[in-house]
Amino acid sequence: MNLRIVLTIAAKDVLAAGRDGRMLVALIMPLGLGVLYNLITPDVKKPTVTVAVSSAGETQLPELLRQAGGSTVTVKLQTAADGAAVRSLVNKQKADVGLVVPAGFDAAVSAGEAPALTLVRPGGTTSFGASYVTASLDAVLRQMAGQHSPATVAVQTTTPAAGDLGSLVEKLGLRRYLVLGTLLMLIAMIAFYVLPVLLTEEYEKKTADALLLIGSQADIVAGKALVGLTYVAVSVPIFLLVTQTVLGNPLLFTAAILALTATLVAFGLLIGGLARTVSQLNTWSSFPLLVLIMPAFLGLIGLPAWAQFILDATPGTQAMKMLVDSASAQPVYGTWPISLAVMAGWAVVGYFLLVRSLAAREA
Amino acid sequence: MALSTTVDRLIPAARLAGPAIVVTGLVKHYGNVKAVDGIDFSVAAGEIFSLLGHNGAGKSTTIRMLSGRTHPTAGQATVLGLDVVADLQRIKPLINVVTEEQNLYERMTGRENLAFFARLYGVGGVVADELLETVGLAAAAKRRVKTYSNGMKQRLLVARALVNRPQVLFLDEPTAGLDPASAREVRDLVKSLSSGGTTVFLTTHYMEEADELSDHVAFIAQGKIVALDTPRELKLRYGNRTAKVLLKDRSEATVRLDDAGDAARLDGWMKSGEVLTVHSQEGTLEDVFIALAGRSLSQ
């Protein structure tokens, strides 16, 4: 292999995309979809409950209510002058619920005197905020009274199934999941459409004959592979920028992108070498493209175990797991060694077949 | 086109003392098809050598073997003293090929095409401008190739084949499909290259072209060389030597000079003063081909 020839071929093809409408569409479409998902898909956020509080004296109740919200609910406190002001805020829907705390409330609770506490709820409608505060009050008041919980609850977290939308949404957000799915599509388009077209066209239009007068089949294929890596290296940061995707673990993200790109490029070039015409390629390349992209989105709907087992054997699913983990604050799957191993296995198969096809062509 | 001065700067720096190409018992089989079936010939350095034959006779396959694009099934060939199989990587920078297909990058400009191939060969991009000037495409250098006419594309192909200053240039049907003016320009370019020392290996359907350009011509039929010599010797050997005679009574007669009866008839007319004009009719390479293959190249 001749490095000068490989780099020259790659440079020619990288620049060629700017003049080829098909290449531009293949690169820009996933970027556009990413932006679209980013704009139209709302993240399911932690609900917020606004509580209007008037207190005749010092009390810990509002703060304890706020703390009880934890990671489930955000409790915002709004101080009111008196009971009338509390009712007014609830009536005007500026607060979800109101509390009117009498003087000496905390001391009376501690003494077990069961003091009166007024809770103001909006009339005529079922309010999540009001229901939440009503349900939470009992536990908070027991805490203020120094009473222990009747049982100790141990919380255990299991690894979510691929279809566990609740867990994904909680840890990552639907918007970011779809954006990452589109990122997978971007890399798949580069590997399974752009590269095969570039390669097939060289043979279809016989320009490969001119290249082979000085270079080799391996030079041509390596040049195209370099084009794929370059497009990914340029387009992925642009994608992250335009979709405003923030990464929790950039190292894991980079590893996922590199492993996926290396794997798919091998198969993309294999497909490009097998097709005789670009028209033939356009007809058949959509199948591997679908096989690769679909698992990323099927992960959202939940599948039977046997189907999930099959999907887990695909590089698309494993790359998506790594991408999800890299973008969320806490890992959702935590299975990156398995993901890398699966992708490496596919890469070995892909490059073995690619080398075999090159040897056959040279002969 | 002002070819000569520019071409002079593009000719190979070193000239080979021995033959540029030597082919011995070369064979290429594709399955049961014998594309080339044991051919032998040699091409002297700096000469124009033409290989003529029907489609499928083995011309392009021979070029593909000599340029390393396909391995021979048997036999041996050397280009510039180097074996086409064992020394292929050393041969590649020294040769180039103009293929029958106009395999250019059509979305790129003419200049970009040449600059790209110049970089592949490790030659500076400056050569691109020189070559565009050489083939008369300087004015169209910044136009995309897809806007070029067939003739312009063909000239660009020739220019591309010169980026590495090849010592041996293979031209596979270089004027096929060109209008007469464009074909003439390509032929002039080939002559200039040869006079500058480049060995040219040419395949063509056009007998007049081969006759005009070639130092030696080989006829190939069904994978075998059936005749090889200079165009003049081939025409003398296989062509009909005739003369057209216009007589005083305005009648015309064609006499075969090799025929004793016809020769005596002409002698009689001459002695009796009946002859107004005599036009010799030299045989053509087309006649040679028909004599060898039993049919013309166009059939």
Interface residues (C-beta under 8 A of the other chain):
Chain A: R4 I5 T8 I9 K12 A16 R19 D20 K205 K206 T207 D209 A210 L211 L212 L213 I214 G215 A363
Chain B: S67 G68 R69 H71 K92 P93 I95 N96 V97 T99 E101 N103 L104 Y105 E106 R107 M108 F116 F117 R119 L120 Y121 G122 R160 N164
